[in-house]
Amino acid sequence: MNINYLLNSGFLIRDENILLVFDDFEDPAGVVNAAYDKGDFDKLYVFATHAHFDHFGTRIRAYAPKTTRYIFSSDIKHTKRVKLFPTNKITYMKHYSEWQDDTIKVLTYDSTDVGVSFLVQLPSGKKIFHAGDFNWWHWEDDTPENIELADKAFKRQLKRMEGMEADVAFFPVDGRLGESQELGAIDFVARTKIKSFVAMHRVDYPIWEPSKKFLSVAKDIPTWSPITPGEQRAFDGEKFEED
């Protein structure tokens, strides 16, 4: 499985002859365009977890001719931007719903912000989880009431994910949260059964260095904190390697 970082929470994933694009609102390194133009794939699925500008943009409409399916969170249906896309190629998904075709199976979970998170199963048996904006949004300068609401919302949703399995999990480790940036990641890793962890939503922040607390929970699972658009890693089921 080859993974390219686009920007923010955007990634291109290749597994054999299948391409998956997640939250591609900007692609400064032109990674997706290059893969699209090369054309050495059988299926292309383009995902958007929600309508926020840094997750969903109209640039991905250019991929329509070769896109197998656009899979969007249901909140995107109410935007003006989505009217530029071919309606016959779009599937809208609410939280806790399923969709599949003859190649992939998609399950959604709720978010603690807007939209959904995706769990995608590939023909190879591999599973990919993309959290979107699901996170423990513990803003240290927020009111005690809002902090409590955010904490409860995260823990309630995480309970629905108990024991979830994924080969690669993309999850926010947002530097704006300061000392609380790992709170969600630590609980997520502790409550799920993931084989690797990719930090995202870190634009303008340095490489994330996992704390001792995170490592004590994550144990030996490999982590990757991309910061430069176009960075690429190959994941062989045990470790990330530069490709």
C-alpha positions as CSV (number, residue, x, y, z in Angstrom):
1,M,0.0,0.0,0.0
2,N,1.5,3.3,-1.1
3,I,0.4,6.6,0.6
4,N,1.0,10.1,-0.5
5,Y,0.3,13.2,1.6
6,L,-1.6,16.0,-0.2
7,L,-2.3,18.7,2.4
8,N,-4.1,18.9,5.8
9,S,-6.2,15.7,5.9
10,G,-5.7,14.9,2.2
11,F,-4.1,11.6,1.1
12,L,-3.8,9.5,-2.0
13,I,-3.7,5.8,-1.4
14,R,-2.8,3.1,-3.9
15,D,-3.5,-0.5,-3.1
16,E,-2.7,-2.7,-6.1
17,N,-4.8,-1.3,-9.0
18,I,-7.2,0.8,-6.8
19,L,-6.8,4.5,-6.0
20,L,-8.5,6.2,-3.1
21,V,-8.4,9.9,-2.6
22,F,-9.4,11.5,0.7
23,D,-10.2,15.1,1.5
24,D,-8.3,16.6,-1.5
25,F,-9.0,20.3,-1.2
26,E,-5.5,21.2,-2.3
27,D,-2.7,19.2,-3.8
28,P,0.4,21.5,-4.1
29,A,2.7,18.7,-5.2
30,G,0.3,17.6,-8.0
31,V,0.3,14.0,-6.7
32,V,-3.3,13.2,-7.7
33,N,-3.1,14.9,-11.1
34,A,0.1,12.9,-11.9
35,A,-1.6,9.6,-10.9
36,Y,-4.7,10.4,-12.8
37,D,-2.8,11.3,-15.9
38,K,-0.7,8.2,-15.7
39,G,-3.9,6.2,-15.7
40,D,-2.5,2.9,-14.5
41,F,-5.4,2.0,-12.3
42,D,-8.7,0.2,-12.6
43,K,-10.8,2.0,-10.0
44,L,-10.7,5.5,-8.5
45,Y,-12.7,6.5,-5.5
46,V,-12.8,10.1,-4.3
47,F,-13.9,10.7,-0.7
48,A,-14.8,13.9,1.2
49,T,-15.6,13.6,4.9
50,H,-17.4,16.9,5.2
51,A,-18.0,20.3,3.5
52,H,-15.3,22.4,5.3
53,F,-13.2,24.2,2.8
54,D,-10.0,22.4,4.0
55,H,-11.5,19.0,3.2
56,F,-13.8,19.5,0.2
57,G,-13.2,21.6,-2.9
58,T,-14.2,21.7,-6.5
59,R,-10.8,20.8,-7.9
60,I,-11.7,17.1,-7.6
61,R,-14.4,17.5,-10.2
62,A,-11.6,17.3,-12.8
63,Y,-11.3,13.7,-12.0
64,A,-14.9,12.9,-13.0
65,P,-14.2,11.1,-16.3
66,K,-12.1,8.4,-14.6
67,T,-13.7,8.4,-11.2
68,T,-15.6,5.3,-10.3
69,R,-17.5,7.0,-7.5
70,Y,-17.5,10.2,-5.5
71,I,-18.3,9.2,-1.9
72,F,-19.3,12.3,0.1
73,S,-20.7,13.0,3.5
74,S,-24.4,13.9,3.4
75,D,-23.8,17.5,4.5
76,I,-22.0,18.2,1.2
77,K,-25.3,17.6,-0.6
78,H,-26.5,21.0,0.6
79,T,-23.5,23.0,-0.8
80,K,-23.5,25.0,-4.0
81,R,-20.1,23.5,-4.9
82,V,-21.4,20.0,-5.3
83,K,-23.7,21.2,-8.1
84,L,-20.6,21.2,-10.3
85,F,-20.2,17.4,-10.0
86,P,-21.9,14.7,-12.0
87,T,-24.8,13.6,-9.8
88,N,-24.9,10.1,-11.3
89,K,-21.4,9.5,-9.8
90,I,-22.1,10.7,-6.3
91,T,-23.0,8.6,-3.2
92,Y,-23.9,10.6,-0.1
93,M,-23.5,8.9,3.2
94,K,-24.9,9.7,6.6
95,H,-23.2,8.5,9.8
96,Y,-23.6,4.9,10.7
97,S,-24.4,3.8,7.2
98,E,-22.9,1.3,4.7
99,W,-22.3,1.3,0.9
100,Q,-20.6,-1.1,-1.3
101,D,-20.0,-2.0,-4.9
102,D,-18.2,-4.9,-6.5
103,T,-14.9,-3.7,-5.3
104,I,-15.0,-1.8,-2.0
105,K,-17.1,-1.7,1.1
106,V,-17.6,1.6,3.1
107,L,-18.8,2.0,6.6
108,T,-19.3,5.5,8.2
109,Y,-19.1,6.7,11.8
110,D,-20.1,10.0,13.2
111,S,-17.9,13.0,13.7
112,T,-17.4,15.3,16.7
113,D,-17.4,18.3,14.3
114,V,-19.2,18.0,10.9
115,G,-19.7,15.1,8.5
116,V,-18.5,11.5,8.9
117,S,-15.4,9.4,9.2
118,F,-14.9,6.5,6.8
119,L,-13.8,2.9,7.2
120,V,-13.0,1.4,3.8
121,Q,-12.4,-2.3,3.1
122,L,-10.5,-3.2,0.0
123,P,-10.5,-6.4,-2.1
124,S,-7.1,-7.3,-0.6
125,G,-8.8,-7.4,2.8
126,K,-7.0,-4.3,3.9
127,K,-9.0,-1.7,5.8
128,I,-8.4,2.1,5.9
129,F,-9.9,4.4,8.4
130,H,-10.0,8.2,7.8
131,A,-11.3,10.2,10.7
132,G,-12.2,13.4,8.9
133,D,-12.7,15.9,11.8
134,F,-13.5,13.3,14.4
135,N,-11.3,14.1,17.3
136,W,-11.3,15.1,21.0
137,W,-11.4,18.9,20.3
138,H,-10.2,20.0,23.7
139,W,-9.6,23.7,23.3
140,E,-7.7,24.8,26.4
141,D,-9.1,28.4,26.2
142,D,-12.7,27.3,25.8
143,T,-15.4,27.6,28.5
144,P,-15.6,24.7,31.0
145,E,-19.1,23.9,29.7
146,N,-17.9,23.6,26.1
147,I,-14.9,21.5,27.1
148,E,-17.2,19.1,28.9
149,L,-19.5,18.8,26.0
150,A,-16.6,18.1,23.6
151,D,-15.2,15.6,25.9
152,K,-18.5,13.7,26.3
153,A,-19.1,13.8,22.5
154,F,-15.7,12.3,21.8
155,K,-16.0,9.5,24.4
156,R,-19.6,8.7,23.3
157,Q,-18.6,8.3,19.6
158,L,-15.4,6.4,20.5
159,K,-17.5,3.8,22.3
160,R,-19.1,3.0,19.0
161,M,-15.6,2.3,17.6
162,E,-14.6,-0.1,20.3
163,G,-12.5,-2.8,18.8
164,M,-12.6,-1.4,15.2
165,E,-9.9,-2.9,13.0
166,A,-7.9,-1.0,10.4
167,D,-4.5,-1.5,8.7
168,V,-3.9,2.3,8.4
169,A,-5.7,4.9,10.4
170,F,-5.6,8.7,9.6
171,F,-6.4,10.8,12.6
172,P,-6.1,14.5,13.6
173,V,-3.2,15.5,15.9
174,D,-3.9,19.2,15.6
175,G,-1.1,21.5,16.9
176,R,-3.6,24.2,17.6
177,L,-4.8,22.2,20.6
178,G,-1.4,22.7,22.3
179,E,-0.8,20.2,25.1
180,S,-4.1,18.5,24.4
181,Q,-3.3,17.6,20.8
182,E,-2.7,13.9,21.6
183,L,-5.7,13.4,23.8
184,G,-7.9,12.0,21.1
185,A,-5.1,10.0,19.4
186,I,-4.2,8.3,22.7
187,D,-7.8,7.2,23.4
188,F,-8.4,6.2,19.8
189,V,-5.4,4.0,19.7
190,A,-6.3,2.4,23.1
191,R,-9.8,1.6,22.1
192,T,-9.3,0.3,18.5
193,K,-7.2,-2.4,16.8
194,I,-5.2,-0.5,14.3
195,K,-1.9,-1.6,12.7
196,S,-0.5,1.9,11.9
197,F,-1.3,5.6,12.7
198,V,-0.9,8.6,10.4
199,A,-1.2,12.1,12.0
200,M,-3.1,14.7,10.0
201,H,-4.6,18.2,10.3
202,R,-1.2,19.7,11.1
203,V,-0.7,22.4,8.4
204,D,2.0,24.9,9.6
205,Y,3.1,22.7,12.5
206,P,6.3,20.7,12.8
207,I,6.5,16.9,12.7
208,W,4.6,15.4,15.5
209,E,6.8,13.5,17.9
210,P,4.7,11.0,19.9
211,S,4.9,11.4,23.6
212,K,5.8,8.6,26.0
213,K,2.1,8.4,27.0
214,F,1.1,7.8,23.4
215,L,3.8,5.3,22.8
216,S,2.9,3.4,26.0
217,V,-0.6,2.9,24.6
218,A,0.3,2.5,20.9
219,K,3.2,0.1,21.8
220,D,4.9,-1.0,18.5
221,I,2.5,0.3,15.9
222,P,4.3,2.5,13.4
223,T,3.4,6.2,13.1
224,W,3.9,8.8,10.4
225,S,3.6,12.6,10.7
226,P,3.8,14.1,7.2
227,I,4.3,17.8,6.8
228,T,5.5,18.3,3.2
229,P,3.0,18.0,0.4
230,G,4.0,15.0,-1.8
231,E,5.6,13.0,1.0
232,Q,5.2,9.3,0.3
233,R,5.4,6.1,2.3
234,A,4.9,2.5,1.6
235,F,3.2,0.5,4.3
236,D,3.9,-3.3,4.2
237,G,1.6,-4.2,7.2
238,E,4.4,-3.7,9.7
239,K,6.2,-0.4,9.0
240,F,6.3,2.7,6.9
241,E,9.1,3.0,4.4
242,E,10.1,6.0,2.3
243,D,9.3,5.1,-1.4
